[in-house]
């Protein structure tokens, strides 16, 4: 009885077909994985925002962005409001030398050199305080009760360090819509969208166009600093 044996050419054809199918499926699989990471990132940001509001409730409506030697993430962790892992986007693989830099960014009003905060005062309120008891060296606080339209105040967001920074491809713990902080800024790293959290507690995904409509002129896109 004659046996059916694959020839070398037939085997190579089968391998080529498998390779073509794999190349067609891989982008779809990667897109599905990134979609899952985007959902997880959104869940983490939601937890960060809820923890921040719990903290504010315990601290007479004050939010601490940072004070000398301590960042917002350290403040929430030390107060047992959150763990470190919740404070970073799962899509960002690289880690910086200090964990408190490698977290979601919080809005820093004091880095503003283009009047973003002042332009928003009428609609958002004058809620920011720099320093206490005459010490303005390195302390920023926000008062929740002084905020207006909290559903429009973007407090946390996905961030990324762009080319030129010593921690390129890691996250940056702070951001300003119009200024690069340590080569970092909000980054639409989830298929062209950045996950963000607003002061009223809700989260959303904003595209580059939507961020620019909110007044953002500095973003990190595909690892590069972008000015608008």
C-alpha positions as CSV (number, residue, x, y, z in Angstrom):
1,X,0.0,0.0,0.0
2,X,1.4,3.4,-1.0
3,X,1.9,5.9,1.8
4,X,1.2,9.6,1.4
5,X,4.3,11.5,2.3
6,X,4.7,15.3,2.2
7,X,7.4,16.5,-0.1
8,X,9.7,19.2,1.0
9,X,8.0,21.7,-1.2
10,X,4.6,20.8,0.2
11,X,5.9,21.1,3.7
12,X,7.3,24.5,3.0
13,X,4.0,25.6,1.5
14,X,2.2,24.5,4.7
15,X,4.7,26.4,6.8
16,X,4.3,29.5,4.6
17,X,0.5,29.4,4.9
18,X,0.8,29.1,8.7
19,X,3.2,32.0,8.8
20,X,0.8,34.1,6.7
21,X,-2.1,33.3,8.9
22,X,-0.1,34.1,12.1
23,X,0.9,37.4,10.6
24,X,-2.7,38.2,9.9
25,X,-3.9,37.2,13.4
26,X,-1.1,38.8,15.4
27,X,-2.2,42.4,15.0
28,X,-5.7,41.4,16.0
29,X,-4.4,39.6,19.1
30,X,-2.2,42.6,20.0
31,X,-5.1,44.9,19.6
32,X,-7.2,42.7,21.8
33,X,-4.5,42.6,24.5
34,X,-4.1,46.4,24.4
35,X,-7.9,46.8,24.7
36,X,-7.8,44.6,27.8
37,X,-4.9,46.6,29.2
38,X,-6.9,49.8,28.5
39,X,-9.8,48.5,30.5
40,X,-7.5,47.5,33.4
41,X,-5.8,50.9,33.3
42,X,-9.2,52.6,33.5
43,X,-10.1,50.5,36.5
44,X,-6.9,51.4,38.2
45,X,-7.4,55.1,37.5
46,X,-10.9,54.8,38.9
47,X,-9.4,53.3,42.1
48,X,-6.8,56.1,42.3
49,X,-9.5,58.7,42.0
50,X,-11.8,57.1,44.6
51,X,-8.8,56.7,47.0
52,X,-8.0,60.4,46.5
53,X,-11.5,61.4,47.3
54,X,-11.5,59.2,50.4
55,X,-8.2,60.9,51.4
56,X,-9.8,64.3,50.8
57,X,-12.7,63.4,53.0
58,X,-10.3,62.5,55.8
59,X,-8.2,65.7,55.3
60,X,-10.9,68.4,55.3
61,X,-11.3,68.3,51.5
62,X,-7.6,68.7,50.8
63,X,-5.7,66.8,48.1
64,X,-1.9,66.5,48.3
65,X,-0.1,66.5,45.0
66,X,3.2,66.5,46.8
67,X,5.3,68.0,49.5
68,X,9.0,68.0,50.2
69,X,10.3,64.5,49.7
70,X,6.9,62.9,49.2
71,X,4.7,62.5,46.1
72,X,0.9,61.9,45.8
73,X,1.4,58.2,45.4
74,X,3.5,57.9,48.5
75,X,1.0,59.9,50.4
76,X,-1.9,57.5,49.5
77,X,0.2,54.4,50.0
78,X,1.5,55.5,53.4
79,X,-2.1,56.3,54.4
80,X,-3.2,52.8,53.3
81,X,-5.5,54.2,50.6
82,X,-3.8,52.4,47.7
83,X,-1.0,50.0,46.8
84,X,1.8,50.8,44.4
85,X,0.7,48.4,41.7
86,X,-2.7,50.2,41.3
87,X,-0.9,53.5,40.6
88,X,0.7,52.6,37.2
89,X,-0.7,51.8,33.8
90,X,-0.3,48.1,32.8
91,X,0.6,49.1,29.2
92,X,3.8,50.7,30.3
93,X,6.5,48.0,30.7
94,X,9.5,50.1,31.5
95,X,10.0,51.2,35.1
96,X,12.0,54.2,36.4
97,X,14.5,54.2,39.2
98,X,12.0,55.4,41.8
99,X,8.5,54.0,42.0
100,X,6.9,57.3,42.9
101,X,7.9,58.7,39.5
102,X,6.6,55.6,37.7
103,X,2.9,56.4,38.3
104,X,-0.1,58.1,36.8
105,X,0.5,61.8,36.5
106,X,-1.4,64.3,38.7
107,X,-2.1,67.8,37.4
108,X,0.4,70.4,38.5
109,X,-0.9,73.9,38.3
110,X,2.4,75.5,39.3
111,X,4.2,74.3,36.1
112,X,1.9,76.4,34.0
113,X,3.7,79.1,32.0
114,X,0.9,79.8,29.5
115,X,-1.9,80.8,31.8
116,X,-3.9,77.5,31.6
117,X,-4.9,77.6,35.3
118,X,-5.8,81.3,35.2
119,X,-7.8,80.8,32.1
120,X,-9.8,78.0,33.8
121,X,-10.4,79.8,37.1
122,X,-13.8,81.2,36.2
123,X,-15.2,77.8,35.2
124,X,-13.1,75.5,37.4
125,X,-12.5,77.7,40.5
126,X,-9.4,78.9,42.3
127,X,-8.6,75.7,44.3
128,X,-4.8,75.4,44.3
129,X,-2.5,76.4,47.1
130,X,1.3,76.4,46.9
131,X,3.1,76.0,50.2
132,X,1.8,76.5,53.8
133,X,2.8,78.7,56.6
134,X,4.9,80.8,54.3
135,X,6.8,77.8,52.9
136,X,6.3,77.8,49.1
137,X,9.4,75.7,48.3
138,X,7.9,72.4,47.3
139,X,4.3,71.9,48.4
140,X,1.1,71.8,46.3
141,X,-2.4,71.2,47.6
142,X,-5.9,71.3,46.0
143,X,-9.2,72.0,47.9
144,X,-12.0,69.9,46.6
145,X,-14.7,72.2,48.0
146,X,-13.3,75.2,46.0
147,X,-13.5,73.3,42.7
148,X,-16.3,74.1,40.2
149,X,-17.5,71.8,37.5
150,X,-15.5,68.9,38.9
151,X,-16.6,66.7,36.0
152,X,-14.4,68.9,33.8
153,X,-11.3,69.1,36.0
154,X,-8.8,66.6,34.7
155,X,-6.8,65.5,37.8
156,X,-5.0,62.3,36.8
157,X,-3.9,60.8,33.5
158,X,-1.8,58.4,31.6
159,X,1.7,59.9,31.2
160,X,4.9,59.0,29.4
161,X,8.5,60.3,29.3
162,X,9.4,61.2,25.7
163,X,12.7,61.1,23.8
164,X,15.4,63.1,25.6
165,X,14.4,62.2,29.1
166,X,16.7,60.0,31.3
167,X,13.7,57.8,32.0
168,X,12.4,57.5,28.5
169,X,9.4,55.1,28.1
170,X,8.5,55.3,31.8
171,X,5.6,57.1,33.4
172,X,5.9,60.6,34.9
173,X,4.1,61.3,38.2
174,X,3.0,64.8,37.2
175,X,1.8,66.7,34.2
176,X,0.7,70.1,33.0
177,X,-1.4,70.6,29.8
178,X,1.0,73.2,28.4
179,X,4.4,72.2,29.8
180,X,6.7,69.1,29.6
181,X,7.5,68.0,33.2
182,X,10.9,66.2,33.1
183,X,10.3,65.4,29.4
184,X,7.0,63.9,30.4
185,X,3.4,64.7,29.6
186,X,-0.1,63.1,29.1
187,X,0.2,60.4,26.5
188,X,-2.5,58.8,24.3
189,X,-0.8,55.4,24.6
190,X,-4.0,53.3,24.3
191,X,-4.5,53.1,20.6
192,X,-4.5,56.9,20.4
193,X,-6.4,57.6,23.6
194,X,-5.2,58.5,27.1
195,X,-7.1,57.3,30.1
196,X,-7.9,60.2,32.5
197,X,-9.7,60.7,35.8
198,X,-11.7,63.8,36.7
199,X,-12.2,65.4,40.1
200,X,-15.8,64.2,40.4
201,X,-14.5,60.6,40.4
202,X,-15.3,59.5,36.8
203,X,-12.8,58.3,34.3
204,X,-12.7,58.5,30.5
205,X,-10.5,57.9,27.4
206,X,-9.6,61.1,25.5
207,X,-8.1,61.2,22.0
208,X,-5.4,63.7,21.0
209,X,-8.0,65.9,19.4
210,X,-10.1,65.8,22.5
211,X,-7.1,66.6,24.7
212,X,-6.2,69.5,22.4
213,X,-9.9,70.7,22.7
214,X,-9.4,70.8,26.5
215,X,-6.4,73.1,26.0
216,X,-3.5,70.7,25.9
217,X,-0.6,71.9,23.9
218,X,2.1,69.5,25.1
219,X,1.7,65.7,24.6
220,X,4.0,62.6,24.3
221,X,2.9,60.6,21.2
222,X,4.7,57.5,20.1
223,X,7.6,58.4,22.4
224,X,8.1,61.9,21.0
225,X,7.4,65.3,22.5
226,X,4.6,67.0,20.5
227,X,3.9,70.7,20.7
228,X,0.7,72.2,19.4
